[in-house]
Amino acid sequence: MPRSSYATLLLGATLVALSCAGRGDTERDEPSQYFDKGLALFEREKWSRAAEKFNWVVLNNPAGNLAVEAQYYYAESIYQQELYVEAQLEFERLLRRWAGTEHVVQARYRIAQCLVAQSPPYQRDQSATLDAIDELQSFIDDFPDTEDRLEAEELILELRLKLAHKHYESGRLYLKWGRLASARLYFEKVLASYYDTPYADQARVGIIISHILAEDLDGAVAYHTAEKDKFRDHAVWEQAGSYIRRAREEKFDLALFMRLYE
C-alpha cells in the first residue's frame, strides 16, 4: 500500500476512534448533566421540569452513583406538586431499592406526610387516617431524636381529633334518630380512645342526654355525678346538669334537644 494511502487510512481510523471516544465520554457525562439541570430547576421550584430530569437519570442510569440522589429528588419534586399518592410510591421505591440511603429519615417522614394529606374529611371512611397515624407513630418510634418529631406528634393529635369528631357526630346522629343504645356506643368509643380530646366532654353530655331521652333520670344523675372529675371543662359539666334540671321540670323534650344540637 502506498505510504500516503496508509497515512490517510490511519488518520481516518484515528478520527473515528476519537469520535467514538468523544461520544462515549458524552454518554457518560449525560446523567450528571441531567442531574445538575434537574437540581437547578428544583432550586428554582420548577417541580415538574425538575422531576423529568431526575426521572431520566433513574431510568437511564439505574446503577449509577447518581441514581439514588435522582430518585430522592424525583420523589420530592412530585411531593412538592402535591401529588401525594404518586410521591408516596416513589419514596417507598427509594427505600426498597436503596435501603441504606442517607435520605431514609426524610423519606420515611414524607411517606407519613403523604398519608396525612390523603386523610379525608371526618364524614368519610377514615381508614387512610388510621394508616397515617400508624405511620407517624412508627416514624417517631424509629427516629425518636429527629427534628420532625414535634410536628409528627402534632399531626397525630390533629388526626385523632378528626377520628374523635367522627365518632361524636355518629353518636349525635343516632340520638336524633332515637337509637339511643347505638348513640351511647359511639360516645363511649370517644371516651375509650379519645378521652384526651375536647370531644370527650361532649360525649359525656351525649350519654347524659341519652339517659334523659330514655326517661332514665336516675341514670342521668348517677352518670353526671360519677363523671364530674373527668370533665376537662367544668362549665360543660354544669351545662349537662342544667339539662337534667330541665328534664326534672318536664321542660326537656325532643324539640329542645334538637335545638341544642343544631
C-alpha positions as semicolon CSV with decimal commas, in nm:
position;residue;x (nm);y (nm);z (nm)
1;M;0,000;0,000;0,000
2;P;0,139;0,344;-0,083
3;R;0,262;0,532;0,219
4;S;0,027;0,822;0,152
5;S;-0,276;0,589;0,137
6;Y;-0,171;0,418;0,462
7;A;-0,131;0,753;0,632
8;T;-0,472;0,860;0,512
9;L;-0,629;0,537;0,640
10;L;-0,453;0,568;0,975
11;L;-0,568;0,926;1,014
12;G;-0,925;0,825;0,932
13;A;-0,916;0,541;1,186
14;T;-0,777;0,775;1,447
15;L;-1,050;1,029;1,384
16;V;-1,317;0,759;1,408
17;A;-1,168;0,632;1,734
18;L;-1,153;0,981;1,874
19;S;-1,508;1,041;1,763
20;C;-1,628;0,723;1,931
21;A;-1,433;0,806;2,244
22;G;-1,587;1,151;2,244
23;R;-1,934;1,010;2,212
24;G;-1,862;0,770;2,496
25;D;-1,747;1,050;2,721
26;T;-2,058;1,246;2,637
27;E;-2,278;0,950;2,719
28;R;-2,101;0,906;3,050
29;D;-2,146;1,274;3,126
30;E;-2,516;1,285;3,040
31;P;-2,652;1,153;3,374
32;S;-2,461;1,415;3,569
33;Q;-2,567;1,683;3,325
34;Y;-2,931;1,584;3,355
35;F;-2,899;1,568;3,734
36;D;-2,739;1,913;3,751
37;K;-3,011;2,059;3,531
38;G;-3,273;1,892;3,747
39;L;-3,115;2,032;4,062
40;A;-3,107;2,383;3,917
41;L;-3,475;2,355;3,826
42;F;-3,552;2,211;4,170
43;E;-3,386;2,506;4,342
44;R;-3,599;2,739;4,128
45;E;-3,909;2,541;4,234
46;K;-3,975;2,424;3,880
47;W;-4,101;2,097;4,019
48;S;-4,248;1,937;3,706
49;R;-3,947;2,006;3,485
50;A;-3,707;1,903;3,760
51;A;-3,894;1,573;3,801
52;E;-3,844;1,499;3,430
53;K;-3,466;1,541;3,460
54;F;-3,434;1,330;3,774
55;N;-3,656;1,057;3,632
56;W;-3,437;1,044;3,319
57;V;-3,133;0,975;3,537
58;V;-3,311;0,698;3,727
59;L;-3,440;0,530;3,411
60;N;-3,123;0,562;3,202
61;N;-2,858;0,510;3,465
62;P;-3,021;0,296;3,739
63;A;-2,690;0,151;3,855
64;G;-2,504;0,480;3,851
65;N;-2,387;0,666;4,157
66;L;-2,643;0,942;4,095
67;A;-2,945;0,712;4,078
68;V;-3,028;0,722;4,450
69;E;-2,999;1,101;4,465
70;A;-3,205;1,135;4,149
71;Q;-3,475;0,905;4,290
72;Y;-3,494;1,109;4,612
73;Y;-3,522;1,440;4,429
74;Y;-3,767;1,289;4,182
75;A;-3,994;1,183;4,470
76;E;-3,953;1,521;4,639
77;S;-4,037;1,705;4,317
78;I;-4,360;1,506;4,290
79;Y;-4,440;1,575;4,656
80;Q;-4,396;1,948;4,602
81;Q;-4,658;1,926;4,325
82;E;-4,900;1,785;4,587
83;L;-4,928;1,456;4,400
84;Y;-4,930;1,268;4,728
85;V;-5,025;0,919;4,611
86;E;-4,753;0,922;4,346
87;A;-4,499;1,077;4,582
88;Q;-4,565;0,811;4,845
89;L;-4,498;0,538;4,588
90;E;-4,173;0,700;4,478
91;F;-4,042;0,745;4,832
92;E;-4,132;0,382;4,904
93;R;-3,944;0,281;4,587
94;L;-3,642;0,474;4,712
95;L;-3,640;0,282;5,040
96;R;-3,690;-0,054;4,870
97;R;-3,406;-0,010;4,622
98;W;-3,164;0,182;4,842
99;A;-3,243;0,083;5,199
100;G;-2,918;0,233;5,324
101;T;-2,971;0,575;5,170
102;E;-2,884;0,877;5,380
103;H;-3,230;1,007;5,295
104;V;-3,409;0,732;5,487
105;V;-3,535;0,964;5,763
106;Q;-3,660;1,227;5,521
107;A;-3,822;0,963;5,301
108;R;-3,999;0,797;5,594
109;Y;-4,138;1,129;5,711
110;R;-4,250;1,223;5,362
111;I;-4,438;0,893;5,336
112;A;-4,617;0,975;5,660
113;Q;-4,696;1,326;5,535
114;C;-4,834;1,182;5,211
115;L;-5,068;0,962;5,411
116;V;-5,177;1,260;5,622
117;A;-5,255;1,452;5,305
118;Q;-5,471;1,162;5,185
119;S;-5,677;1,162;5,507
120;P;-6,034;1,260;5,406
121;P;-6,286;1,482;5,590
122;Y;-6,428;1,327;5,905
123;Q;-6,759;1,238;5,739
124;R;-6,591;0,980;5,513
125;D;-6,424;0,645;5,580
126;Q;-6,118;0,702;5,799
127;S;-5,900;0,403;5,702
128;A;-5,643;0,640;5,550
129;T;-5,639;0,843;5,871
130;L;-5,564;0,533;6,077
131;D;-5,284;0,441;5,833
132;A;-5,139;0,790;5,867
133;I;-5,141;0,770;6,246
134;D;-4,969;0,430;6,237
135;E;-4,702;0,560;6,000
136;L;-4,640;0,872;6,208
137;Q;-4,612;0,668;6,528
138;S;-4,373;0,422;6,363
139;F;-4,163;0,715;6,243
140;I;-4,146;0,857;6,596
141;D;-4,060;0,515;6,742
142;D;-3,785;0,453;6,485
143;F;-3,638;0,805;6,493
144;P;-3,715;0,948;6,839
145;D;-3,447;1,216;6,813
146;T;-3,548;1,354;6,475
147;E;-3,617;1,726;6,446
148;D;-3,953;1,637;6,288
149;R;-4,077;1,459;6,600
150;L;-4,272;1,754;6,743
151;E;-4,450;1,817;6,414
152;A;-4,526;1,445;6,380
153;E;-4,683;1,442;6,726
154;E;-4,894;1,746;6,637
155;L;-5,013;1,572;6,321
156;I;-5,114;1,266;6,524
157;L;-5,316;1,491;6,756
158;E;-5,493;1,655;6,460
159;L;-5,579;1,315;6,313
160;R;-5,703;1,182;6,647
161;L;-5,926;1,489;6,679
162;K;-6,073;1,405;6,339
163;L;-6,146;1,047;6,447
164;A;-6,299;1,168;6,774
165;H;-6,514;1,413;6,579
166;K;-6,637;1,135;6,351
167;H;-6,741;0,910;6,642
168;Y;-6,903;1,200;6,826
169;E;-7,104;1,309;6,521
170;S;-7,212;0,948;6,467
171;G;-7,339;0,943;6,824
172;R;-7,530;1,266;6,772
173;L;-7,687;1,131;6,456
174;Y;-7,808;0,817;6,632
175;L;-7,953;1,033;6,909
176;K;-8,152;1,229;6,653
177;W;-8,281;0,902;6,511
178;G;-8,382;0,787;6,858
179;R;-8,141;0,493;6,850
180;L;-8,014;0,556;7,200
181;A;-7,809;0,239;7,253
182;S;-7,617;0,295;6,928
183;A;-7,562;0,659;7,017
184;R;-7,423;0,566;7,356
185;L;-7,191;0,311;7,193
186;Y;-7,030;0,581;6,978
187;F;-6,999;0,823;7,268
188;E;-6,828;0,551;7,468
189;K;-6,587;0,496;7,178
190;V;-6,487;0,861;7,206
191;L;-6,423;0,819;7,578
192;A;-6,231;0,495;7,532
193;S;-5,995;0,607;7,255
194;Y;-6,002;0,987;7,256
195;Y;-6,053;1,072;7,623
196;D;-5,784;1,341;7,599
197;T;-5,966;1,543;7,330
198;P;-6,231;1,815;7,372
199;Y;-6,487;1,574;7,226
200;A;-6,468;1,364;7,543
201;D;-6,673;1,617;7,742
202;Q;-6,930;1,640;7,466
203;A;-6,953;1,261;7,453
204;R;-7,030;1,256;7,826
205;V;-7,304;1,514;7,769
206;G;-7,439;1,295;7,489
207;I;-7,455;0,997;7,725
208;I;-7,644;1,205;7,980
209;I;-7,891;1,319;7,714
210;S;-7,938;0,958;7,603
211;H;-8,044;0,873;7,958
212;I;-8,283;1,169;7,963
213;L;-8,442;1,072;7,633
214;A;-8,480;0,719;7,763
215;E;-8,666;0,873;8,062
216;D;-8,395;0,740;8,291
217;L;-8,332;1,047;8,506
218;D;-8,174;0,843;8,784
219;G;-7,922;0,709;8,533
220;A;-7,852;1,059;8,406
221;V;-7,794;1,191;8,759
222;A;-7,573;0,897;8,856
223;Y;-7,358;0,935;8,544
224;H;-7,337;1,312;8,582
225;T;-7,219;1,274;8,941
226;A;-6,973;0,993;8,873
227;E;-6,808;1,173;8,579
228;K;-6,774;1,515;8,743
229;D;-6,397;1,497;8,798
230;K;-6,336;1,359;8,449
231;F;-6,476;1,660;8,266
232;R;-6,198;1,870;8,118
233;D;-6,420;2,180;8,126
234;H;-6,629;2,227;8,442
235;A;-6,863;2,461;8,254
236;V;-6,964;2,172;8,027
237;W;-7,039;1,959;8,334
238;E;-7,261;2,237;8,471
239;Q;-7,437;2,266;8,136
240;A;-7,514;1,893;8,146
241;G;-7,658;1,946;8,494
242;S;-7,890;2,213;8,356
243;Y;-8,030;1,959;8,109
244;I;-8,110;1,723;8,395
245;R;-8,285;2,004;8,587
246;R;-8,492;2,090;8,282
247;A;-8,588;1,727;8,242
248;R;-8,698;1,712;8,608
249;E;-8,920;2,011;8,543
250;E;-9,058;1,832;8,235
251;K;-8,922;2,104;8,010
252;F;-8,671;1,888;7,830
253;D;-8,835;1,740;7,523
254;L;-8,717;1,621;7,184
255;A;-8,774;1,961;7,024
256;L;-8,548;2,125;7,283
257;F;-8,290;1,854;7,231
258;M;-8,289;1,918;6,855
259;R;-8,229;2,289;6,914
260;L;-7,939;2,207;7,144
261;Y;-7,781;2,002;6,869
262;E;-7,824;2,244;6,580
